[in-house]
Amino acid sequence: MTLNCFMFVIFVFSNWNPKRVPEQAQSLKRKKILFVVLNWGLGHATRTEVLIREALARGAEVHIASDGDALAVLMQSFPKQIFHVLSDYKIRYRSGFRNLPSLILSIPRVMRMHFRDVRTIRELHLRYQYDGVISDNRPSGLLVKVPSVYMTHQLRIRARWLSSILTHGHRMMYRKFDEVWVPDLKDRVLSGALSKPISKRMKVRYIGPLSRLDKVEPTERIPWAAVLSGPEPLRSEWEKELLEVRVQLPEGGVIVRGKPEEHLQEEGVINYLDREGLSQLYANAEVVVCRSGYSSLMDLLALNKKALLVPTPGQLEQEYLAVHSTRNNWRVGEQGVVDYQTMLNEVMSIQTEDKEAIASLPTDLFRLFQGKGES
């Protein structure tokens, strides 16, 4: 089960109405764009960062609304932009059926936070008069009579017997948005069946994978780098697991905790890396150990990296993505079960091939926000 099930419940009860730019790319000069970002791990923030940089490069005035770690990451990346704080859903995610009771009990609070966000975003629009909204998996980002985009890679939700209900419920939430952007290629090389439209009438655009990382030359050799992410407490449990087994792994490995607001000091452990730092780490590392979250897969694909994927327990989406992605230079392990030493040795033995770079973003990416006669 994912956060989308909460959003479905919200919809039922609310009935709301609510790297460089080519020369020919459409200008956003004098356009004011609001980015609304879900705080569910760091992936939504990092992939939205690509679009924010693109909008800024095309001349837009950018506002960013989020909460928690996602907001902290974006504030570090764009210190000169205008930020707005949204509600923190404070959802604690556990694996399997242990998670179900807490999720159900969280629904009233999540609904209250959603309604608060809807009001906040409407008030922000009254004050700033936005020309467009791009919302990454946050349905509260819809503004009536303002061009609004909903970004997701999950048009079909995997939740066992709830899959059909949640898939159609999710569609009900985003159907009033003017466009739905899927960060993948049309052949769905990464997302597979997850991003296949459930109706031919859906206003879906495949805008290509979004990786904020740059391909740089290595400055040293690191045998492995574990980049942690995802909801708590599973992220912390995974961190503890890796800290316990790292003495058995090739010497010189690095663990990136993914906690920008914390300052733990320990050899071989890094709290957080910005875009430049993470790009360099990926270049230096022979193998990356990470979740099979969608944003992580986009980074691995962009940089053609070998990887050991450890899906977030209980997240069927990540389990599907991991298995679907094994045709790349990647292998899959289960948290709490995986033999890191054996799996890392296996991944290191994989022979990689050079691949073509991912195509740049469409020059007409922001066409929805253009008035008649604008280019």
N, C-alpha and C positions, 0 to 999 in steps of 0.2 A: 504494500500500500504506500502511496506517496501523498504529498501535500495536495495533489489534485483532488483527492476524495474530500478533503476539507472544503475546497473551493466549490465542489458540486453541491454540498450541503448549503453553503452560503448562498448559492444561486437560487436554490429551491425556496429558501425562506425570505429572500430579499426582494426578488422581482425588480431589481434595480434598472434604471434607465440610463442609466447613465451612458603597400603600406604606402603608399604615396598615391595621391590622386592624379589620374590622367588629366591632361589639359582639357579634354572634352567632357569631363565629369560635370554633372549639374551643380550649380552653385546653390548654397543655402544662405547667402549673404542676407542679412536683416531678418533671418528666420530664427524664431525662438523655439527650441525643441526641449521637451521634458522627457528624460529617461527614468523609467520606474523599474526598479530592479528587485527581484526576489532574494531574500537572504536565506538560502538553503544550501549550505556549503559555500564555497567561493566560486563555483563554476559560472553561475549566472552573472556575477560581477565581472569576471575576467573576460567572458565572451562579449558582454556588452561594452567592455572597454574598447574593443576593436571598432564598434560602431560609433562610440563617442569620439574617438580620435578621427574617424572619417568625417563625422559631422563638423568637428572643429576645423579640420583641414579645408572643408568646403565653405567655411565662413559663418557657421551657425553660432548663435548664442545658446549655450547648453546649461540646462538645469538638471540636477540628479537627485532622485528621491529613493531612499532605501533605509535600512536599519542594520544594526549589529556589525558583524565582521565584514559583510558585503559593503556597507557604507564606509567602514574604516579603510578597506582596500581601495575603494574609488577615491576617497579623499587623499590618500597618499599618491595616487596616480594623477589626479587632477586638482592640485591644491588651489588653483586660481578660479575654479568654477564655483557656481552657486549650488549649495546642498540643502536638502530638506529631509527631516527625519520622519520616517513613517513608523507605524506600530511594530513592535517586536512580538511575533506570535508565541515565542518561548516554547516551542515544541521540542520535546526530548524524544529522540527516536531510538527504539530498541528493536532487536531483530525478532522476526517471526510473530507468533500469536501473543507474545509478551507485550507487544506494542499496541495491540488492538484496544484494550481497556483504556489506556492512557490517551489514545487518539480520540476515542469516543468522548471521554470526559473533557477533552480540550475543545470540542466543537463550539460550545457557547462562547468561550473566550475568543476563539478564532473569529467567530461571527462578529463579535463586538469590535475586534481590531479591524476587520474588513470594513465595516460601516464607518469606523473612524477614518480609515484611509480614504474611502470614497469622499467623505466630507473634506478632508485635508486637501486632496487633489483638486476638488472643485474650488475650494477657497484659494488655492495657489493660482488656479487659472483666472479667477476673478481679479486677482492682484497683478499677475504677470502677462495675461493674454497670450497663451502659447499658440504657435502655429502648427504644432504637431506633437504627438506623444508616441514613444516607443516603449512598450511594456514587456519586460522579460518575465513571463510566467506569473504576472501579478494582475489579475482581472480588474482590480480597482483602478488601473491606469486608463480605463475608457473615459473619454470626454465626449459628450454629445456635441455634434456640429463642429468638432475639431478632428482632423485626420488622425486616426489612431491605429497603431500597429501592435499586434500581439505576436511575440516571438516564442516559439517552442519547437523542440524536436520530437515531441511526443503527441502526435495526433491520435495515436492508438495506445491506450494505457494497458499495461500488463499487470493484472492483479487477480490471476486465477479466475474463479467464478464471478468476480466482480468486474472483469475486464470490459465487457460490453456496456454495463451500466455506467461505469466511470468514463469510458470513451465518449459515449453520447452525452453524458453530463458535462464533460469538459468542453465538448463542442458547443453546447448551449451557452457556456460562459464566454467563449471567444467569438461567437457567430456575429455579434454586433460590431466587432472591430472591422475597420475598412480593409485591412490586409492581415494575413497570417504569414509570418516569415519563418522558414525552416532553415537553420544553418547547416545545410548539406547540399550536395550536388543532386541533380535530378534523378540519377540512378541510385540514390540513397546508399552510397558506398559505406557510410558509417552507421546511419540510423536504421537501415533495413526496413522491416515492416512497421516500425514505430512511427515513421513519418509518412506512411501511405495514406492519402486522403480517404475519408470514409464516404465522401460524396463528390461527384464531378462538379458540383456547384460551389465547392469551397474556394475561397479567394486565397489560394496558397501560392507563395513565391519561394522557390529554392534559391537562396542567396549565396550558397557556397559555405564551406567550413570557416569558422571564425577562430583563429589562433592569434593571441596577442604577442606570442613569442617571436623573436627574430632568429634567423639562422646565422650564427657567428662561429668563428674559428675557436677550437679548444685552446685553453691556456695551460691545462694540466690534465692528467688522467685520474679519474675517479672511478673505481670499479662499479659502484652502484649508488644511486641516490633515491631515497624514499621520500615522496612528496605527499604529505598527508592532507586530507580534506574530508568534507562530509559532516553530517549532523552529529551532535553530541547525544549520548555519551559514547557512541561507537567510534568516533574519531580518537577520543582519549584512550579507549580500550585498545585500539589498534596501535597507538603510540607506545603504550606500555608493553605490548607484545613485541614490537620491533626493538625496543630498548633492551628487552631481556635476551633476544636471540642474536643481536648484532655482534657479540663477541665470537660467534661461530661463523660469521660471514667474512668475506675478503676484507682485509684491513684497508681503511681509508674511505669507507662509505660515509654518507651524509644523510641525516634525517632532517627534513624541513617540516616543521610542525604546522604551518599554515595558521598561525595565531598572531596577527599583526599587532595586537594590543598587549601582548605579554612579553616578558623579558627574561625567560629562563636562560641561564648561562651554564652550558655543559659542552664539553669537547665533542665535536662531530654532530652537534645539534644546532639547528638554526631556527629561530622563531618564525621568520617570514622573509621572503625575498620579493623585491619588486620585479617588474618586467625585465629589466636589464640583467639583474642578478639571476633570475630563473632561466633566462635565455642562455647565460653563460654556464650555469650548472648543467643544463640539458646537453650543451655542447661537450662538456667535460666528462659527463657520466657515460659509461659503457652501457649500463642498463638502468632504466627508470622503474621504480616500484611505485605504483599509484592505484587509486580507485579506477574503476571503469566508468566513471562519470563521463558524460558526453563531452564536456569541455576538455577534460584530460585527454580523451581520445583524439580530439581535434588537434591538440598540441603535438601529440605523438605522431600523428599522420603528417602534419606540416613539417616536422623536423626529421621524419623517417627514423625514429628511435626504436631500439629494442626495448621491450617492456614486460614486466610481470604485473598483471592486473589482479587486484584483490577487491572484488565487488563489495559494496556495503551490504552486510548481512540483512536479508529480508527485503532488499530492494530488487524486485523482479526485473525492473528496467535495466539496472546495471548488470544483473546476471545475464540477461539476454544480450546486451551490448558486448559483454566480454566474450561470450561464445561466438557471436556473430563476427567478432573482430579477430578471431584466431588465425584467419588467413593472412594477416599481416605478420610483422616480426614480434608477435606478442604471445604470451602464455598466460594461463589463468590459475589462480590459487584461491583457496577459501580461508577467510580469516579464522584463526584459532586452530586450523588444521594443516595449512600449507607448510611444507618443509622448505624454508627459504633457501637453505644452503643448496639443496638439490636443484630446486627450480632456477635459482640464479645461474648455476653452472650450465643448466640446459639452455637458458636464454642466451648466455654469453657465447655458446657454441653456434648459434644461428648465423648463417651467412646472409648479410644484407645486400640489397641491390639499390643502386641510385634510382630515385624516382623523380618525375617531373614536379616542379613546384606547383602548389595549389594556385589556381587562377585568382586574380585580384577581384575585389568586389565589383558588382555591376556599376557602370557609370551612371545608370538611371536608378540607382538604389533608392534615392529619396524622392522619386517622382511623385509620390502621393502628396508631398508637401509643397509641390510647385503649383502656382496659380496659372491660369491660362496665359499663354504667351511667354512664360518664364522658362529659362533653360540654365 
